[in-house]
């Protein structure tokens, strides 16, 4: 199972490195992914941008209290480990800010272990997004896609066995929301 987790993490890192978000002319694109190996209290944040700049990483608790922050200057990419072992169990938000905007990832941290990590990363090819789930147990996830009028246009239920990855193809839709939930409620939502 650890080999599969490492393979999934390698695919995600490769996706970030080789398939950054598509940028408009004159703009640079950046990508962020947050991962955790099963049984570890260390959360890894991957960041990759086309141009070097200032990047601020902040970690917030569920009540929006700042737990940790750091600013890195003149970086175009990094892999940073963050140790959650001294923190109490609960939901935490990792926020990464750069000149291209703010990206957030939410994780559930329980007794030194993250129970489930859901990530949605925009791929270089227009309309494609990589959905990945790293879970400590089997579960059922629901993926719902809504149009700009908040009407459900796609819904699917997937039974996952710990780890799951899928490319979502959302071509020909300009504005949408991807919502991923598990048996405990909404875990991740992305708007375009």
N, C-alpha and C positions, 0 to 999 in steps of 0.2 A: 504494500500500500504506500510506503514511503517513496518507492521508486515512481509510482504513478503521480504522487504529489510533486515530486521533483520534475517529472516530465511536464506536468501541467504548468508548473511555475516557469520552466524553460520556454514553453510555447508562449506564455504570456509575456515574458521578457523579450523574446524574439519579436513578437507582435509589436511591442512598444518601440523597439529599436528600429525595426525595418518597415513598419507600417504606421507611422505617426498620422495624426489627424490631417486632413486635407486643409491647406491654408489658402486664403485668398492671396492674390498677387500683392507683394509688399508686406505681408504678414508672416509671422513665424508661427508654427504650431508646436504644441507640447502635449505630452501624454503622461498620465499618472496611473499607477497600479499599486494596490496594497495587498500583501500576501502574508500568510502565516502557515508554518508547517505544523501538522497535527502534534499536539502534546507540548508545544513550545509557547512560552509567554512572550517571545520576541516577535514583533510585527515589523515587516520590512516594507519600506516605501521606495518604489522605483519611480524615477523621474527622467524624462528625456525631452529635450527641446532642440529646435534647429539652430537657435542662437543662444549664446551665453547671456545670462542676466541674473537678477536678484530673485531668489526663491525663498518664501517664508512657509515653514511647516508648523502648524499648530494642532494640538490635540485638546479636544473639549470633552467634558463629561456629559452625561445625559441632560443635566440641568443647565448646560451651556457654560459651565465654569471652565476657565482656561486651566489645563493641567500642565502643559508644556508648550514652549514655542522656541524656534530657532530660525535664524535668517542666514542664508548662504549667498555670497556675492560672486558674480562672474562664474556661474556654473551652467553647463548645458546638459548635464546628466549626472545622476547619482543613484546609489543604492544605500539607504540609511536604515539601520536597525533601531527599533525603539522597544525597550524592555518594559512590559506592563506588570511584571511580577509584584511590584510594590503598590499596585493600585487595587481598589476594591472591585468586586464583580459588577458588571453593568454594561450599558451601551456607551460607546465612545465614538466621536467623530474626528477623523483626521482630515485637516484642511490644508491644501497646498495652493498658495497664491503666487502667481508670476505675472509678467506683463500681458499674458494672453487671457487672464481671468483667474477664477477660483474654482478648484475642483475639490469635492468632498467624498469621502468614503466612510461608511458607518460600520462598526464592528461590534459584536457582542462578546464581551470578555467575561469568562466565568471561572472563578477559583484558579487563576493562573493559566487558564486555557481558553482560547477563542473557540466557540462552538461552531460558528458558521461565518464564512466570508463570501460575500457576493460582489462581483465586479462587472461593470459594463464599460467596455472601452471601444471608442470609435475607431474603425479601421480606415486605412487609406482609401480603399475603394468606396465610392459614394454609396451611401445608404446601407452600409454593412457595419454591424456592431458585434463584438465578441462578448458573450455572456458566459461567465465562469462562476462556479459554485464550489467551494471547498468546505466540506462539512465533516464533523466528527461522527455523525450517525446518518443512517438512511432517513429520508424525508420525502415529502411531496412539495414541489414548488409550483407556483402558478405564475405564468408570464402573460401579462395583459398589455396591449398596445392601444392607446387612445389617440384619436385625431385631434386637431386644434379645437374642435367643438366639444371635446371631452366625451366623444362617442366611442364605444368599444369597437375596434376594427379587427382585432385578432386576440384570441385567448387560447392558451394551451396549458395543460397540466402535465408535469413530468415527475415520475418517481425517480429519485436520484439515490445512488448507492455511494455515499460519501462525496465523490467528486464528479463534476459534470461541466461540460463546456459545449457551446453551440454558437454558431454565427447566425445572427438575426439579420435578415435581408429586408430593409425598409425603404425600398426605392419608390419613387413617384409620390412620396408624401413629404411635404415641406415642413410641417409642424406636427409634432407628436410627443407623446409621453410613454416611456417604457416603465412598467411597474412590475417588480418581482416580489412575490411574497412566499412565505413558507407556512407551516402549520401554526405558527405563533403570530402571524401578521406580516405587515409590509416591512421588508428589509431594505429595499433599494428602489429608488425612483429617479429616472433621468428624463429631462425635458429637452427637446430640440426646437 
